[in-house]
Amino acid sequence: MLPDPSSIDQNIGAIRQLLQESLGNRRYQNWFGGTTKLELEGSELTIHVQGPYLVKWIQQQFGDELQRILLQVLGPAAEVRFEVGQEVRLSEIPEASAAEAQPVEALSRTTAQPHVAKKRKRGGRPRPLSDFVTGPSNELAVAAIHQLVHEPDSVAMLYLHSNVGNGKSHLLEATRLQLRKEDPQLKILSLTAEQFTNYFTQALSAKTLPSFRQKFRSADVLLIDDVDFLDGKKGIQDEFLHTLKQFESENRQVVVTSNRHPRLLGRTSEELVSRFVSGLVFRLEKPETETRQEIVRRHAIRQGAKFSEPVVEYIASRFLNNGRDLEGAVNILATWARMEKKTVTVSLAKRLLNRLERDCMKMIRIADIETAICTLFGIEEETLKSKTRKQSVSQPRMLAMYLSRTLTDAPYSEIGEYFGGRNHSTVMSAQKKVSEQLKLQETIRVASETWELKDLIDTLKDRIQAG
Ligand SMILES: Nc1ncnc2c1ncn2[C@@H]1O[C@H](COP(=O)(O)OP(=O)(O)OP(=O)(O)O)[C@@H](O)[C@H]1O
């Protein structure tokens, strides 16, 4: 039986009221009012927040109170989870198809969801190109978008890749907005690869593949976020490949984003990879100092906060990896300033962000390194740990040992044991060998690409740190 929508509204209303009573109006408005959306499904409350820092913050500050209130309103089965980012919005799918297609959530909620914050895409504030801070780390990608929009005949496929939080989704949405501005009639289909998969699976089981194909192939431009989601999913890859072929044959445009270079999609068909690399491929690098500072300034303005230059510089020097972390830090400080009606100083920023930064630091395990190496080189974990001395396996194994020494506190013996019961001197010599290769600026082959060893190690480190 479907839940009664009025009882859902009543329960959310009761939760909000109790929170307001318990926290006081001002704190309630700051943390749960305004744009903080609450959703209830059964006895699970989902709180939608803007960034991972807010998850930590709300859990630390109000976790106990929240649990008490949920227990009171929803009973002992009550659970709370957080969603970081905003709601999914298939905004440019023509009305009919959006209505027909079952929402992605409805499909994914048929199985139990782990209680982790899962990032969703789009919705919320629009992210135009003018909001995107451009610098050496990303300017080629931005130039490519301009070209795609203004010279459609010259760009058929654009592939943007980067580590987490460096603006892929922002740029994809900005592309949609630019295209729309240029031609309001254009049919733009914009969705994540996961949504594509869910729509496809749904159409397959409902035996409505022809109309699914019609919808996905009738667009003028296709924008797909997180195409790496398809890695290792053969059936969907075939379907996606057919869609791409159709776009290609009719000179329509496709933009995709991914967390890695197409050649590093180890479990993706060669045909699909070669389509990706045949287009323009750009990597969004970590933002450099000036870009980070400007991201902080602009985001502070959006949050209605005014930070002094030393505070801007402090935040930018503290969060080096991506725009998302910077925005999260700004959100915390801006909300604090609003609540306390005080100016944020550098020492206050240090104090407030210290604890949060510690909480968000990732503990790296040897298993994380193993996963990153196996994914990148497209080899199985058992093979990496096996006795084989083939160079295609021994080189990744040496790298795994080297990174385990660099990124974890594990002793040589533990690392050796982990990678196939080897002794500590094997690990020592792997570390020495990789260090020498780095000194000699050697290159290394991964799939059919040649990499500078240093670039490869930096990429691996980024991906391991980002989880
Ligand atoms: N150069 C930039 N200028 C302005 N904002 C940026 C920039 N880089 C990242 N951001 C902001 O950081 C946040 C994270 O960016 P986004 O979601 O686009 O990252 P992503 O690369 O898609 O991450 P993921 O790999 O997790 O999907 C967004 O709010 C985005 O607007």
The ligand as an SDF file (V2000), in Angstrom:
LIG
                    3D

 31 33  0  0  0  0  0  0  0  0999 V2000
   36.6640   26.3840  -11.2890 N   0  0  0  0  0  0  0  0  0  0  0  0
   35.5390   26.4600  -10.5650 C   0  0  0  0  0  0  0  0  0  0  0  0
   34.8530   27.6230  -10.4770 N   0  0  0  0  0  0  0  0  0  0  0  0
   33.7250   27.7370   -9.7440 C   0  0  0  0  0  0  0  0  0  0  0  0
   33.1890   26.7170   -9.0550 N   0  0  0  0  0  0  0  0  0  0  0  0
   33.8170   25.5330   -9.0970 C   0  0  0  0  0  0  0  0  0  0  0  0
   35.0170   25.3330   -9.8440 C   0  0  0  0  0  0  0  0  0  0  0  0
   35.4190   24.0590   -9.6860 N   0  0  0  0  0  0  0  0  0  0  0  0
   34.5030   23.4670   -8.9000 C   0  0  0  0  0  0  0  0  0  0  0  0
   33.5450   24.3600   -8.5390 N   0  0  0  0  0  0  0  0  0  0  0  0
   32.3790   24.1280   -7.6770 C   0  0  0  0  0  0  0  0  0  0  0  0
   32.6800   23.0150   -6.8450 O   0  0  0  0  0  0  0  0  0  0  0  0
   31.5320   22.2090   -6.6820 C   0  0  0  0  0  0  0  0  0  0  0  0
   31.8460   20.8030   -7.1620 C   0  0  0  0  0  0  0  0  0  0  0  0
   31.9370   20.8200   -8.5760 O   0  0  0  0  0  0  0  0  0  0  0  0
   31.2580   19.6980   -9.4760 P   0  0  0  0  0  0  0  0  0  0  0  0
   30.0790   19.0870   -8.8030 O   0  0  0  0  0  0  0  0  0  0  0  0
   31.0370   20.2670  -10.8250 O   0  0  0  0  0  0  0  0  0  0  0  0
   32.4460   18.6510   -9.4840 O   0  0  0  0  0  0  0  0  0  0  0  0
   32.6090   17.2730  -10.2560 P   0  0  0  0  0  0  0  0  0  0  0  0
   33.9380   17.3310  -10.9250 O   0  0  0  0  0  0  0  0  0  0  0  0
   31.4150   17.0020  -11.1040 O   0  0  0  0  0  0  0  0  0  0  0  0
   32.6740   16.2630   -9.0490 O   0  0  0  0  0  0  0  0  0  0  0  0
   32.3220   14.6750   -9.0130 P   0  0  0  0  0  0  0  0  0  0  0  0
   33.4830   13.9710   -9.6270 O   0  0  0  0  0  0  0  0  0  0  0  0
   32.2100   14.3950   -7.5600 O   0  0  0  0  0  0  0  0  0  0  0  0
   31.0640   14.4490   -9.7660 O   0  0  0  0  0  0  0  0  0  0  0  0
   30.4070   22.8250   -7.4820 C   0  0  0  0  0  0  0  0  0  0  0  0
   29.5630   23.5750   -6.6420 O   0  0  0  0  0  0  0  0  0  0  0  0
   31.1380   23.7380   -8.4680 C   0  0  0  0  0  0  0  0  0  0  0  0
   30.3400   24.8520   -8.8010 O   0  0  0  0  0  0  0  0  0  0  0  0
  1  2  1  0
  2  3  1  0
  2  7  2  0
  3  4  2  0
  4  5  1  0
  5  6  2  0
  6  7  1  0
  6 10  1  0
  7  8  1  0
  8  9  2  0
  9 10  1  0
 10 11  1  0
 11 12  1  0
 11 30  1  0
 12 13  1  0
 13 14  1  0
 13 28  1  0
 14 15  1  0
 15 16  1  0
 16 17  2  0
 16 18  1  0
 16 19  1  0
 19 20  1  0
 20 21  2  0
 20 22  1  0
 20 23  1  0
 23 24  1  0
 24 25  2  0
 24 26  1  0
 24 27  1  0
 28 29  1  0
 28 30  1  0
 30 31  1  0
M  END
$$$$
